[in-house]
Amino acid sequence: MRLLLAGDVMLGRLVNRALQRLPPEYPWGDTLPLFAAADWRMCNLECVISDQGKPWSATPKIFHFRSDAANVAVLEAARIDVVSNANNHALDYGYDAMLDMLRTLNDAKISHAGAGHDLTAASRAAISQVRGLKIGVLAFTDNEPDWEAAAGEAGVWFVPIDLEDPRAVRLLAEIRRARKDTELLLVSAHWGPNWGSEPPPGHIKFGRALIDAGADAVFGHSGHIFRGIEIYRQRPIIYCAGDFIDDYAVDEVERNDRSMIFTLEYDRNSLGKIRLYPTVIRDFQARLASGREAEWIGLKMQRLCANLATPSLWLKDEQCLEIKLHADQQIILKNMA
C-alpha cells in the first residue's frame, strides 16, 4: 500500500485567479500520475476554501489566502483523501469561512484534521479505510496561538513545541488513544519557521516523542523549504515538506519553489520503502523536476539527511538518492521525469 504526502498547497490569490480560466487539474501539473498511483493521498491545505468571510483583522496578519469554494475540485482532481487544516491560514477569513470550508470538504468526502468547531473536533483523528487498513491522521500547529480551539470555541489545534506544556501532554495522549484504533497513524505537524534548512533543536526531541507515543510517521510542514528526514525507530520524521503549490516570490538562495512528493510504501503496517520525487513550482503549478534541477534537490536532501545521521548516496545515472533503513529497506529519492 502506497501513501502519498505533499507539503503546503496554497490555492488562493494568484492561483485562485488562474483557476477562474484553467481546469482544476492545472495546479498539479505532470505530478498527477503519481497521485493516481497511490492508494491514499494527503496534503496541508494552506488556505481557506470558501466564498464566505472577510480578511482576519482581530490580530495583526499580513497574508490572507482564500480560494473559491468551487476549487475543492482541485483537491478532487488529485484524489486527495485527507487534508490538514491545522495551520496559519485556516482562519484567514474568519470562523464562518473556516467552518464553511469544513462542510465543503465533508460534502466532497475529503477527510480533514486539525480544525473544528471546538477543541474536541479539532483534535479528532481523520480516519480512512484503505485496502482493509484503518489509517488515522492527527494534525496540530504551533502557529497562530490566537486561533487556538477550546471547549465551545472554534479554531485550530494549537500545540506549543514544549513537551512540558499541558497541550503537548494532551497531544501525546491523543496519539496513544488513536494508536489503539488504527493500523497506521500519521501525525501532521505545521510547525517552525518559514526559512532555514535545519530543523530547530526542539523539533527533534518533539518529533521523536510523537513516534514514542505511537505515531508511525511524522509529516512536518510550514516552512517554505524542505528539511531532512530522520529515521527514528524505523519510522520517518519528515521535518518539513516545503511548498508544493503556491504563487510566492522565489528566494534564489533558499529556493522555496523546489520540493518533492513523499511516498511511503507499507506491507500492512510494516514500512517497506519511501520514495521522494523532486518537484518544482512554475506558473502556479507543481511539476516533476529533471536533470540538474532534480540533482540539486537530491544532493541538498542528502546533506540534510546526513546531518540527521541518515546516510545516503546520490546515484547520478539513476538520479536517485538511496538511504539505507535496514537490511531490506531503502529510501529512494528518484526523478520520474
ZIVEN-V553358 format. One record per residue. N is the residue number from 1. RES is the residue in three letters. SS is DSSP state (helix for helix, strand for strand, loop for the rest). PSI is psi in radians with two decimals (NA if undefined). OMEGA is omega as a letter, one per 40 degrees, with the letter a starting at -180 (* if undefined). Layout:
((N,RES,SS,PSI,OMEGA) (N,RES,SS,PSI,OMEGA))
This chain:
((1,MET,loop,2.33,a) (2,ARG,strand,2.13,i) (3,LEU,strand,2.44,a) (4,LEU,strand,2.33,i) (5,LEU,strand,2.34,i) (6,ALA,strand,2.56,a) (7,GLY,strand,-2.41,a) (8,ASP,strand,2.16,i) (9,VAL,strand,1.87,a) (10,MET,loop,1.96,a) (11,LEU,loop,0.22,a) (12,GLY,loop,-3.01,i) (13,ARG,helix,-2.11,a) (14,LEU,helix,-0.50,i) (15,VAL,helix,-0.76,i) (16,ASN,helix,-0.73,i) (17,ARG,helix,-0.73,i) (18,ALA,helix,-0.61,a) (19,LEU,loop,-0.18,i) (20,GLN,loop,-0.29,a) (21,ARG,loop,-0.10,a) (22,LEU,loop,2.72,a) (23,PRO,loop,2.79,a) (24,PRO,loop,-0.33,i) (25,GLU,loop,-0.33,a) (26,TYR,helix,-0.87,a) (27,PRO,helix,-0.34,a) (28,TRP,helix,-0.21,i) (29,GLY,helix,-2.40,a) (30,ASP,helix,0.24,i) (31,THR,helix,-0.19,a) (32,LEU,helix,-0.64,i) (33,PRO,helix,-0.57,i) (34,LEU,helix,-0.70,i) (35,PHE,helix,-0.75,a) (36,ALA,helix,-0.54,a) (37,ALA,helix,-0.25,a) (38,ALA,loop,2.77,i) (39,ASP,loop,-0.32,a) (40,TRP,strand,2.44,a) (41,ARG,strand,2.46,a) (42,MET,strand,2.59,i) (43,CYS,strand,2.90,i) (44,ASN,strand,2.11,a) (45,LEU,strand,1.76,a) (46,GLU,loop,0.79,i) (47,CYS,loop,3.01,i) (48,VAL,strand,2.37,i) (49,ILE,strand,1.82,a) (50,SER,loop,2.70,i) (51,ASP,loop,0.07,a) (52,GLN,loop,3.00,i) (53,GLY,loop,2.96,i) (54,LYS,loop,2.68,a) (55,PRO,loop,2.40,i) (56,TRP,loop,2.29,a) (57,SER,loop,0.00,a) (58,ALA,loop,-0.57,i) (59,THR,loop,2.75,a) (60,PRO,loop,2.34,i) (61,LYS,loop,2.27,a) (62,ILE,loop,-0.85,a) (63,PHE,loop,2.36,i) (64,HIS,loop,2.11,a) (65,PHE,loop,2.07,i) (66,ARG,strand,2.45,i) (67,SER,strand,2.55,a) (68,ASP,loop,2.54,a) (69,ALA,helix,-0.58,a) (70,ALA,helix,-0.34,a) (71,ASN,helix,0.08,i) (72,VAL,helix,-0.37,i) (73,ALA,helix,-0.43,i) (74,VAL,helix,-0.78,i) (75,LEU,helix,-0.67,i) (76,GLU,helix,-0.59,a) (77,ALA,helix,-0.57,i) (78,ALA,loop,0.06,i) (79,ARG,loop,0.69,i) (80,ILE,loop,2.29,i) (81,ASP,loop,-0.65,a) (82,VAL,strand,2.45,i) (83,VAL,strand,2.63,i) (84,SER,strand,2.29,i) (85,ASN,loop,0.09,i) (86,ALA,loop,1.51,a) (87,ASN,loop,-3.09,a) (88,ASN,loop,0.35,i) (89,HIS,loop,-0.07,a) (90,ALA,loop,-0.49,a) (91,LEU,loop,0.41,a) (92,ASP,loop,-0.47,i) (93,TYR,loop,0.48,i) (94,GLY,helix,3.10,a) (95,TYR,helix,-0.69,a) (96,ASP,helix,-0.74,a) (97,ALA,helix,-0.72,a) (98,MET,helix,-0.82,a) (99,LEU,helix,-0.59,i) (100,ASP,helix,-0.70,i) (101,MET,helix,-0.74,a) (102,LEU,helix,-0.64,i) (103,ARG,helix,-0.69,i) (104,THR,helix,-0.74,i) (105,LEU,helix,-0.74,i) (106,ASN,helix,-0.77,a) (107,ASP,helix,-0.57,i) (108,ALA,loop,0.01,a) (109,LYS,loop,0.66,i) (110,ILE,loop,2.04,a) (111,SER,strand,2.74,a) (112,HIS,strand,2.68,i) (113,ALA,strand,2.60,i) (114,GLY,loop,-0.11,i) (115,ALA,strand,2.68,i) (116,GLY,strand,-3.07,a) (117,HIS,loop,-0.21,i) (118,ASP,loop,3.13,a) (119,LEU,helix,-0.65,i) (120,THR,helix,-0.78,i) (121,ALA,helix,-0.71,a) (122,ALA,helix,-0.54,a) (123,SER,loop,0.13,a) (124,ARG,loop,2.45,i) (125,ALA,loop,2.41,i) (126,ALA,strand,2.23,a) (127,ILE,strand,2.34,i) (128,SER,strand,2.50,i) (129,GLN,strand,2.02,a) (130,VAL,strand,2.03,i) (131,ARG,loop,0.78,i) (132,GLY,loop,0.03,i) (133,LEU,strand,2.47,i) (134,LYS,strand,1.98,a) (135,ILE,strand,2.26,i) (136,GLY,strand,2.57,i) (137,VAL,strand,2.21,i) (138,LEU,strand,2.45,a) (139,ALA,strand,2.27,i) (140,PHE,strand,2.93,i) (141,THR,strand,2.62,i) (142,ASP,loop,0.22,i) (143,ASN,loop,2.73,i) (144,GLU,loop,1.18,i) (145,PRO,helix,-0.43,i) (146,ASP,helix,-0.24,a) (147,TRP,helix,0.19,a) (148,GLU,strand,2.20,i) (149,ALA,loop,2.61,i) (150,ALA,strand,3.14,i) (151,ALA,loop,2.09,a) (152,GLY,loop,0.26,a) (153,GLU,strand,2.15,a) (154,ALA,loop,2.78,i) (155,GLY,strand,-2.78,a) (156,VAL,strand,2.81,i) (157,TRP,loop,1.73,a) (158,PHE,strand,2.20,i) (159,VAL,loop,2.02,i) (160,PRO,loop,2.61,i) (161,ILE,loop,1.29,a) (162,ASP,loop,1.86,a) (163,LEU,loop,-0.26,i) (164,GLU,loop,-0.25,a) (165,ASP,loop,2.41,i) (166,PRO,helix,-0.52,i) (167,ARG,helix,-0.58,i) (168,ALA,helix,-0.66,i) (169,VAL,helix,-0.71,i) (170,ARG,helix,-0.73,i) (171,LEU,helix,-0.82,a) (172,LEU,helix,-0.65,i) (173,ALA,helix,-0.68,i) (174,GLU,helix,-0.63,i) (175,ILE,helix,-0.80,i) (176,ARG,helix,-0.66,i) (177,ARG,helix,-0.82,a) (178,ALA,helix,-0.54,i) (179,ARG,helix,-0.60,a) (180,LYS,helix,-0.40,a) (181,ASP,helix,0.05,a) (182,THR,loop,2.70,i) (183,GLU,loop,-0.58,i) (184,LEU,strand,2.37,a) (185,LEU,strand,2.13,i) (186,LEU,strand,2.47,i) (187,VAL,strand,2.11,i) (188,SER,strand,2.17,a) (189,ALA,strand,1.90,i) (190,HIS,strand,1.69,a) (191,TRP,loop,2.80,i) (192,GLY,loop,-3.12,a) (193,PRO,loop,2.86,i) (194,ASN,loop,-0.54,a) (195,TRP,loop,2.88,a) (196,GLY,loop,2.22,a) (197,SER,loop,-0.34,a) (198,GLU,loop,2.44,i) (199,PRO,loop,2.43,i) (200,PRO,loop,2.53,a) (201,PRO,helix,-0.66,a) (202,GLY,helix,-0.47,a) (203,HIS,helix,-0.60,a) (204,ILE,helix,-0.84,i) (205,LYS,helix,-0.74,a) (206,PHE,helix,-0.78,i) (207,GLY,helix,-0.73,i) (208,ARG,helix,-0.63,i) (209,ALA,helix,-0.61,i) (210,LEU,helix,-0.70,i) (211,ILE,helix,-0.78,i) (212,ASP,helix,-0.57,a) (213,ALA,helix,-0.30,i) (214,GLY,loop,0.01,i) (215,ALA,loop,2.43,i) (216,ASP,loop,-0.39,i) (217,ALA,strand,2.58,i) (218,VAL,strand,2.17,a) (219,PHE,strand,1.68,a) (220,GLY,strand,2.56,i) (221,HIS,strand,-3.10,a) (222,SER,loop,-0.85,i) (223,GLY,loop,2.66,a) (224,HIS,loop,-0.17,i) (225,ILE,loop,2.69,a) (226,PHE,loop,2.65,i) (227,ARG,loop,3.03,a) (228,GLY,loop,2.99,i) (229,ILE,strand,2.35,i) (230,GLU,strand,2.36,i) (231,ILE,strand,1.92,a) (232,TYR,strand,2.12,a) (233,ARG,loop,0.70,i) (234,GLN,loop,0.44,i) (235,ARG,strand,2.44,a) (236,PRO,strand,2.42,i) (237,ILE,strand,1.83,i) (238,ILE,strand,1.83,a) (239,TYR,loop,-0.56,i) (240,CYS,loop,2.23,a) (241,ALA,loop,-0.28,i) (242,GLY,loop,-3.02,a) (243,ASP,strand,2.41,i) (244,PHE,strand,-0.79,i) (245,ILE,strand,2.27,i) (246,ASP,loop,-3.08,i) (247,ASP,loop,0.40,a) (248,TYR,loop,2.68,i) (249,ALA,loop,2.50,a) (250,VAL,loop,2.20,i) (251,ASP,loop,2.07,a) (252,GLU,loop,-0.27,i) (253,VAL,loop,-0.93,a) (254,GLU,loop,-0.50,i) (255,ARG,loop,1.15,i) (256,ASN,loop,0.00,i) (257,ASP,loop,-0.02,a) (258,ARG,strand,2.29,a) (259,SER,strand,-2.53,a) (260,MET,strand,2.85,i) (261,ILE,strand,2.35,a) (262,PHE,strand,2.16,i) (263,THR,strand,2.33,i) (264,LEU,strand,2.14,a) (265,GLU,strand,2.22,a) (266,TYR,strand,2.54,i) (267,ASP,strand,1.79,a) (268,ARG,loop,-2.13,a) (269,ASN,loop,0.42,i) (270,SER,strand,2.10,a) (271,LEU,strand,2.20,a) (272,GLY,strand,-0.63,a) (273,LYS,strand,2.59,i) (274,ILE,strand,2.27,i) (275,ARG,strand,2.37,a) (276,LEU,strand,2.26,a) (277,TYR,strand,2.03,a) (278,PRO,strand,2.41,i) (279,THR,strand,2.84,i) (280,VAL,strand,2.54,i) (281,ILE,strand,2.19,i) (282,ARG,strand,2.31,i) (283,ASP,loop,0.78,i) (284,PHE,loop,0.55,a) (285,GLN,strand,2.37,i) (286,ALA,strand,2.32,i) (287,ARG,strand,2.62,i) (288,LEU,strand,2.28,i) (289,ALA,loop,2.75,i) (290,SER,loop,2.90,i) (291,GLY,helix,-2.36,a) (292,ARG,helix,-0.55,a) (293,GLU,helix,-0.76,i) (294,ALA,helix,-0.70,i) (295,GLU,helix,-0.70,i) (296,TRP,helix,-0.80,a) (297,ILE,helix,-0.76,a) (298,GLY,helix,-0.78,a) (299,LEU,helix,-0.61,i) (300,LYS,helix,-0.79,i) (301,MET,helix,-0.62,i) (302,GLN,helix,-0.79,i) (303,ARG,helix,-0.76,a) (304,LEU,helix,-0.69,i) (305,CYS,helix,-0.66,i) (306,ALA,helix,-0.64,i) (307,ASN,loop,-0.29,i) (308,LEU,loop,0.39,i) (309,ALA,loop,0.57,i) (310,THR,loop,1.74,a) (311,PRO,loop,2.61,a) (312,SER,loop,2.92,i) (313,LEU,strand,2.17,i) (314,TRP,strand,2.11,i) (315,LEU,strand,1.76,a) (316,LYS,loop,-0.78,a) (317,ASP,loop,-0.61,a) (318,GLU,loop,-0.10,a) (319,GLN,loop,0.97,i) (320,CYS,strand,2.63,i) (321,LEU,strand,2.21,a) (322,GLU,strand,2.21,i) (323,ILE,strand,2.20,i) (324,LYS,strand,2.23,i) (325,LEU,strand,-0.99,i) (326,HIS,strand,-2.93,a) (327,ALA,loop,-0.65,a) (328,ASP,loop,0.34,i) (329,GLN,strand,2.58,i) (330,GLN,strand,2.72,i) (331,ILE,strand,2.21,a) (332,ILE,strand,2.19,i) (333,LEU,strand,1.96,a) (334,LYS,strand,2.36,i) (335,ASN,loop,2.24,a) (336,MET,loop,-0.05,a) (337,ALA,loop,NA,*))
